[in-house]
Structures are given as C-alpha cells and as structure tokens.
Amino acid sequence: MTISLERPAAGTADQHVKPYYDIVDPCDEPHAVLDLRVRVSRDLLAAAVEDAGTGYYDGEKHPDEWTVEEVRAFAIMTIANASSLHLQQNAVLMAQMAEPDFYEPVTREYVLAIYRAVDRAFPKAD
C-alpha cells in the first residue's frame, strides 16, 4: 500500500521530496496508490510536523527554515504512521506548550516556530 501526496508546484527548491509516501515493504510488490483526505486541527498538524521534523533535523535546521514541501511531507509521513490517539495526545501537549508561562521560553519559541511552519504549509481552509 502506498499513500499518495499531492505534489507541490514544479520547480520547488526541495526536489528530494517524493510525490508520494512509500510504505511498501522492500520484499513486497506495490499494488496501489491511495489518495487520502484527512481533516485535522492546527494543533494536530503541529504535533505531526514536530514529531517528524524534529526527528529528521535533530536541531540542525530551525522550523522557520523548513520549506513548505518539507512541512507537508513531515505532516503526511507522521499522520500515515502514527496512531490517532498518539497524535491527539501530542496535539494537546503542543497547544499547552504554546501558551505563555506554561513551559520554558526556549521550548515555547520552538513550538511557536512549528506553528508558523504549519501556517505556511497549510493555510486555514474556509
């Protein structure tokens, strides 16, 4: 099974981002590409992006520097792999860490940068 990503506009800076997220076992043969539509909250998107993006860059690149394509790929990769309960719990934590005086300032600033990255990649739908 493969989960398809919508490909961003041609000519983007990050050509390494695939047009789909491949979860086919190397010993298996691809059978289908699925296009999934999932409605998510901003907090859940932030949790998904933080999970994959922080793991991928491990502090080497700040979320304000992540491209739209990277942010979208991080969100989709995490949503495709994580349980909905895990994502929802992390979404609650992200929302709490974004509140003033709830967490240490350096962590709060990092979390707010994740939210800015989410807002760039996923403008709010009407």
C-alpha positions, -999 to 999 in steps of 0.1 A, spaced: 0 0 0 13 35 -8 -1 68 4 -1 95 -22 10 131 -15 -2 159 -37 29 172 -55 36 209 -49 41 233 -78 70 224 -102 104 240 -97 104 239 -59 137 241 -40 134 206 -25 132 181 -53 141 153 -29 105 153 -15 87 124 -33 53 128 -48 40 101 -25 50 85 8 61 49 1 53 23 28 57 -8 6 79 -34 22 111 -39 1 103 -76 -3 67 -69 -15 53 -55 -48 34 -22 -49 -3 -28 -55 -20 6 -53 -15 43 -46 -41 57 -22 -52 93 -21 -65 101 14 -82 132 26 -80 137 63 -94 167 82 -71 177 111 -68 205 136 -40 230 136 -27 215 169 -27 180 154 -8 193 123 17 209 146 22 177 166 27 157 134 51 182 119 71 185 152 73 147 155 88 141 121 107 174 116 124 174 149 135 138 144 147 145 109 167 176 115 176 170 152 183 207 158 203 212 126 177 233 109 151 256 127 114 252 118 113 287 105 138 275 78 118 244 68 102 246 33 65 242 27 73 210 9 92 196 39 65 206 63 38 190 42 59 158 39 66 157 77 28 161 84 18 134 60 45 110 70 35 112 106 -2 110 100 3 80 78 23 62 105 12 73 140 -19 63 158 -47 88 161 -45 86 199 -8 93 199 -14 123 176 -43 136 196 -23 134 229 6 152 213 -17 179 198 -29 186 234 7 189 245 16 212 216 -13 235 224 -2 236 261 34 243 253 24 272 230 7 290 260 26 318 277 41 308 311 32 271 306 67 259 296 102 273 294 106 302 270 131 284 246 107 255 242 77 278 237 96 297 210 104 264 192 68 253 194 56 286 181 81 282 152 64 248 145 30 265 143 44 292 119 57 264 97 23 247 98 6 280 89 29 285 59 23 250 46 -14 246 55 -32 279 53 -66 277 71 -94 264 49 -126 284 48 
